[in-house]
């Protein structure tokens, strides 16, 4: 999911450092995991 977020939502990360982007992507992934992941993938 990280690559998808980077590809299609990179405009939301303008002005954030690389580390901030990584942290934000992790938060978004954890938030979306229960909805989008099925059987661990």
C-alpha positions as CSV (number, residue, x, y, z in Angstrom):
1,X,0.0,0.0,0.0
2,X,3.0,2.3,0.6
3,X,3.8,2.5,-3.1
4,X,0.2,3.2,-4.0
5,X,-0.1,6.0,-1.5
6,X,3.2,7.5,-2.7
7,X,2.1,7.3,-6.3
8,X,-1.4,8.7,-6.0
9,X,-1.4,10.9,-2.9
10,X,2.1,12.4,-3.0
11,X,0.6,15.9,-3.3
12,X,-0.6,15.6,0.3
13,X,3.0,15.3,1.4
14,X,4.3,18.5,-0.1
15,X,6.3,20.3,2.6
16,X,6.9,17.3,4.8
17,X,10.3,15.8,5.4
18,X,11.0,12.3,4.3
19,X,10.7,11.0,7.8
20,X,7.4,12.8,8.3
21,X,6.1,11.2,5.1
22,X,7.1,7.7,6.2
23,X,5.4,8.2,9.6
24,X,2.2,9.6,8.0
25,X,2.0,6.7,5.5
26,X,2.4,4.2,8.4
27,X,-0.5,5.8,10.2
28,X,-2.7,5.8,7.1
29,X,-1.8,2.1,6.4
30,X,-2.8,1.1,10.0
31,X,-6.0,3.0,9.7
32,X,-6.9,1.4,6.4
33,X,-5.7,-2.1,7.1
34,X,-9.0,-3.4,8.8
35,X,-11.0,-2.2,5.8
36,X,-8.7,-3.0,2.8
37,X,-6.7,-6.0,3.8
38,X,-8.3,-9.4,3.6
39,X,-6.6,-12.4,5.1
40,X,-3.4,-10.6,5.6
41,X,-2.9,-9.2,2.1
